[in-house]
C-alpha cells in the first residue's frame, strides 16, 4: 500500500530526527533476506540500541538533508536498510557485521560517521571501536599506570634495604 503525503512527511521527519542525533549510519542491501531474518536483525538491533528502518531512498535523501549523513545521499540506490547508532558510534556496525557473517545476503553499501562517507570495507574498523564504557576504562587504566609505577618504585627502596640487611644478617650468622 503506497504512502500518502502526510505519511511520507512523518517518515522523513522521523528519519531526520534519528539522523540528527545518531553517531554513525550504515546502509546495507538486504535483497534475498526472508521476513524471519529481517525480524531477527531488527530484534538484535533493538537489543544493541540501534535504530533500523527500511525507507524509500528518495525519502531517505530528503531526511538526510542538513544532517551529518547528507554525504550518503548519492549512494542510496537499491533495496537498502538503514541502521543508525544511537548509543555509541560502533553499535550499528557491530550489529550489521555480526548479522552479515551468518547471512551473506546482507551486504554493506554505505558507511558514514561524523559527516564523512567511508568505504564499505571500513565497517570492520567501525565495529571494533570501543563502547563508551570500554573507552572510559581504557582511559582510566592509562591515567592510573604512572601513579601505580611511582608507588611501586617508592615501595622498592625500603624493600631493597630490608633485603640487604637480611642478607648481611645471614652472612654474619653463616660466618
Secondary structure, DSSP 4 states (H G I P E B T S, - for coil): ----HHHHHHHHHHHHHHHHH-SEEEEEE-TT--HHHHHHHHHHHHHTTEEEEE--HHHHHHHHTTSGGGGGGGG--SSEEEEEESSSTTHHHHHHHHHHHH-TT-EEEEEEETTEEE-GGGHHHHHTS--HHHHHHHHHHHHHHHHHHHHHHHHHHHHHHHHHHHHHHHHHHH-
